Amino acid sequence: MDKFVNLVKLSVGSESVDTLIDWQATRAAQSEDALPRHVTRMWPKREPEILQGGSIYWVIKGAIQCRQRILRLDEVIGVDGIRRCAIVLEPAVIRTETALRRPFQGWRYLKPEDSPADLRDQRIDDDSLPIELATALAEIGVR
């Protein structure tokens, strides 16, 4: 498989994976072809690696909780005339193991080997743990 890299980004304002999904369903969060997107000021320097299979891992309430595959990067010019990068995403949101992250600005690169694992299929329909409990378990290395 080709070498790829992921991004990790805070989902500011999201209370849960479900609120992220709800936001992405709004027209304001979509590209012209109705795919979810996230607009950011900076253009990733490692674009070729991202587009070879990378995902964006979303940090919600201090922990990575899900990811989405990155489909493409689109140029967006704001009303202020500034060029921005729209990270266009696959609509499917894949829940992941909880992985703690301290607050940061912008996005960071995330190596595949450092990325949290996707939840196994049989765990997808399990009742979600409260984020506080999931975070506590992640802190002690149980989850």
C-alpha positions in Angstrom: 0.0 0.0 0.0 1.2 3.5 -0.7 2.4 5.6 2.2 -0.2 8.0 3.6 -0.6 10.3 6.5 -3.7 11.4 8.5 -4.7 14.7 10.0 -6.0 15.2 13.5 -8.3 18.2 14.2 -10.4 19.6 17.0 -14.1 19.5 16.3 -14.9 22.8 17.9 -18.4 23.0 19.2 -19.2 19.3 18.9 -20.5 17.7 22.1 -20.4 14.2 20.6 -19.9 12.2 17.4 -23.6 12.6 16.7 -23.5 16.4 16.9 -20.5 16.4 14.5 -22.7 14.3 12.1 -25.6 16.6 12.5 -23.5 19.7 11.7 -22.0 18.0 8.6 -25.6 17.4 7.4 -26.2 21.2 7.2 -25.7 23.0 3.9 -23.2 25.3 5.5 -20.8 22.4 6.1 -21.0 20.9 2.6 -19.1 21.4 -0.6 -20.9 22.1 -3.9 -21.4 18.4 -4.5 -23.0 18.0 -1.0 -20.0 16.3 0.6 -19.0 17.3 4.1 -16.0 19.6 4.3 -14.0 21.5 6.7 -12.5 24.8 5.7 -9.1 25.8 7.1 -6.7 28.7 6.5 -3.6 26.6 5.9 -3.0 24.2 3.0 -1.3 21.0 4.0 2.2 20.7 2.7 1.9 16.9 2.7 -1.1 16.9 0.3 0.1 14.0 -1.8 0.5 11.8 1.3 -3.0 12.8 2.6 -4.7 12.0 -0.6 -3.2 8.5 -0.8 -5.6 7.2 1.8 -5.5 9.6 4.7 -8.3 10.4 7.2 -9.1 13.3 9.5 -9.4 12.1 13.1 -11.8 14.3 15.1 -11.0 15.3 18.6 -14.3 15.8 20.5 -14.3 16.7 24.2 -10.5 16.1 24.6 -10.3 12.7 22.8 -10.2 11.4 19.3 -13.5 9.6 18.9 -14.0 9.1 15.1 -12.5 9.6 11.7 -13.5 10.4 8.1 -11.6 9.6 4.9 -10.3 12.6 3.1 -11.4 12.6 -0.5 -9.8 15.8 -1.8 -8.6 19.3 -1.0 -10.5 22.2 -2.7 -9.4 25.8 -3.0 -11.9 28.2 -1.4 -11.6 32.0 -1.7 -13.4 33.7 1.1 -15.4 37.0 0.9 -12.3 38.6 2.3 -10.3 37.4 -0.8 -8.1 35.0 1.2 -7.4 31.5 -0.2 -8.4 28.7 2.1 -8.3 24.9 2.0 -11.6 22.9 2.1 -10.9 19.4 3.3 -13.6 17.4 1.5 -14.6 14.2 3.4 -16.3 11.0 2.8 -19.8 11.2 4.4 -19.2 8.0 6.5 -18.1 8.7 10.0 -16.1 5.8 11.5 -16.0 5.6 15.3 -12.6 4.9 16.7 -11.1 3.8 20.0 -10.8 6.8 22.4 -7.4 8.5 22.3 -6.8 11.5 24.5 -5.5 14.8 23.0 -4.6 18.1 24.6 -6.1 21.2 23.0 -4.2 22.6 20.0 -4.9 25.0 17.2 -5.3 24.1 13.5 -4.6 20.5 12.6 -1.7 18.2 13.0 -0.3 15.3 11.0 -0.9 11.8 12.4 1.1 8.8 11.3 -1.0 5.7 10.6 0.8 3.7 13.3 -0.1 6.4 15.9 -3.7 6.6 14.9 -6.4 5.0 17.1 -8.0 1.8 15.8 -11.4 1.7 14.4 -14.0 0.2 16.6 -14.7 -3.4 15.7 -18.0 -4.0 13.9 -19.6 -5.8 16.9 -18.9 -2.7 19.0 -20.4 -0.1 16.7 -23.9 -0.7 18.0 -22.9 -0.9 21.7 -24.2 1.8 23.9 -21.7 4.6 24.0 -19.8 5.2 27.2 -20.1 8.6 28.6 -17.0 10.6 27.4 -15.8 11.1 30.9 -15.7 7.3 31.5 -14.2 6.6 28.1 -11.5 9.3 28.8 -10.7 7.8 32.2 -10.4 4.3 30.7 -8.1 5.7 28.0 -5.9 7.4 30.6 -5.2 4.1 32.3 -4.8 2.3 29.0 -7.9 0.1 29.2 -9.7 1.4 26.2 
